Amino acid sequence: MTYTIAEPCVDVLDKACVEECPVDCIYEGNRMLYIQPDECVDCGACEPVCPVEAIFYEDDVPDQWSDYINANVEFFNDLGSPGGAAKLGKVDHDAPFVKALPPMGEE
């Protein structure tokens, strides 16, 4: 189990969670942030600092956002476990589910 970032992050990308993550496991895609499950140590430091309340422990993801659990996994299918988001930088990629979403965030 790990933490998952859900819909409130799409097209927002605040990155407060990135600053708090002690193991640098939160990666930036084109439209949202993703948590690398093999690198996450389940410390929970990211959850309370998220201004849009988009981060959930995997078992606690609201039903309406359950597709984001799989989207988080899909993001890392080709990327694997790079060993740190800072050294990799922004990834020009999103999970197919996220990529297909209409624009969100700002009304």
C-alpha positions as CSV (number, residue, x, y, z in Angstrom):
1,M,0.0,0.0,0.0
2,T,1.0,3.6,-0.6
3,Y,-0.4,7.0,-1.0
4,T,-2.2,8.0,-4.1
5,I,-2.8,11.5,-5.6
6,A,-6.3,11.9,-7.0
7,E,-8.4,14.3,-9.2
8,P,-8.1,17.5,-7.2
9,C,-4.4,17.7,-8.3
10,V,-5.2,17.5,-12.0
11,D,-4.1,20.7,-13.7
12,V,-3.3,22.3,-10.3
13,L,0.2,20.9,-9.5
14,D,0.8,22.9,-6.4
15,K,3.9,20.9,-5.4
16,A,3.7,21.6,-1.6
17,C,3.8,17.8,-1.2
18,V,7.0,17.6,-3.2
19,E,8.7,19.9,-0.7
20,E,7.6,17.8,2.3
21,C,8.5,14.4,0.9
22,P,11.6,13.1,2.7
23,V,12.3,10.4,0.0
24,D,11.7,12.4,-3.2
25,C,9.1,10.0,-4.5
26,I,6.5,12.5,-5.9
27,Y,7.0,12.9,-9.7
28,E,5.5,15.5,-11.9
29,G,3.7,14.6,-15.1
30,N,2.2,17.0,-17.6
31,R,-1.2,17.4,-15.7
32,M,-0.7,16.1,-12.2
33,L,1.7,14.6,-9.7
34,Y,2.2,10.9,-9.0
35,I,3.7,9.0,-6.1
36,Q,6.1,6.2,-7.0
37,P,4.8,3.3,-4.8
38,D,8.1,1.4,-4.5
39,E,9.9,4.6,-3.4
40,C,7.2,5.8,-1.0
41,V,7.9,5.0,2.7
42,D,4.3,5.7,3.8
43,C,5.3,8.5,6.1
44,G,2.3,10.6,5.3
45,A,4.2,13.9,5.3
46,C,2.6,14.8,1.9
47,E,-1.0,14.4,2.9
48,P,-1.6,17.3,5.3
49,V,0.3,19.9,3.2
50,C,-1.8,19.3,0.0
51,P,-3.8,22.5,-0.4
52,V,-6.5,20.8,-2.6
53,E,-6.7,17.6,-0.4
54,A,-5.8,15.3,-3.3
55,I,-3.6,12.8,-1.4
56,F,-5.0,9.7,0.2
57,Y,-3.7,6.5,1.6
58,E,-4.6,3.9,-1.1
59,D,-7.3,2.3,1.0
60,D,-8.9,5.6,1.7
61,V,-9.2,7.0,-1.8
62,P,-12.9,8.1,-2.2
63,D,-14.8,5.8,-4.5
64,Q,-15.4,8.5,-7.1
65,W,-11.6,8.8,-7.5
66,S,-10.7,5.1,-7.4
67,D,-9.5,5.2,-11.1
68,Y,-6.6,7.3,-9.8
69,I,-5.1,4.3,-8.0
70,N,-4.6,2.6,-11.3
71,A,-3.5,5.8,-13.1
72,N,-0.8,6.2,-10.5
73,V,0.5,2.7,-11.3
74,E,0.2,3.2,-15.0
75,F,2.3,6.4,-14.8
76,F,5.3,4.3,-13.6
77,N,4.8,1.3,-16.0
78,D,7.5,2.6,-18.4
79,L,9.2,4.9,-16.0
80,G,9.9,2.3,-13.3
81,S,11.6,3.5,-10.2
82,P,14.0,6.2,-11.2
83,G,15.3,6.7,-7.6
84,G,14.3,10.3,-7.1
85,A,12.0,12.9,-8.7
86,A,14.3,15.9,-8.3
87,K,17.1,14.4,-10.5
88,L,14.5,13.3,-13.1
89,G,12.6,16.5,-13.4
90,K,9.2,16.9,-15.0
91,V,8.1,13.9,-17.1
92,D,6.5,14.6,-20.4
93,H,3.8,12.0,-19.8
94,D,0.6,11.2,-17.9
95,A,-1.4,8.1,-17.3
96,P,-3.9,7.5,-20.2
97,F,-6.8,8.1,-17.9
98,V,-5.5,11.4,-16.8
99,K,-4.4,12.5,-20.3
100,A,-8.0,11.9,-21.5
101,L,-9.6,14.1,-18.8
102,P,-11.0,17.5,-19.8
103,P,-9.2,20.6,-18.5
104,M,-9.6,21.0,-14.7
105,G,-8.4,23.1,-11.8
106,E,-9.2,26.7,-12.6
107,E,-12.7,27.6,-13.4
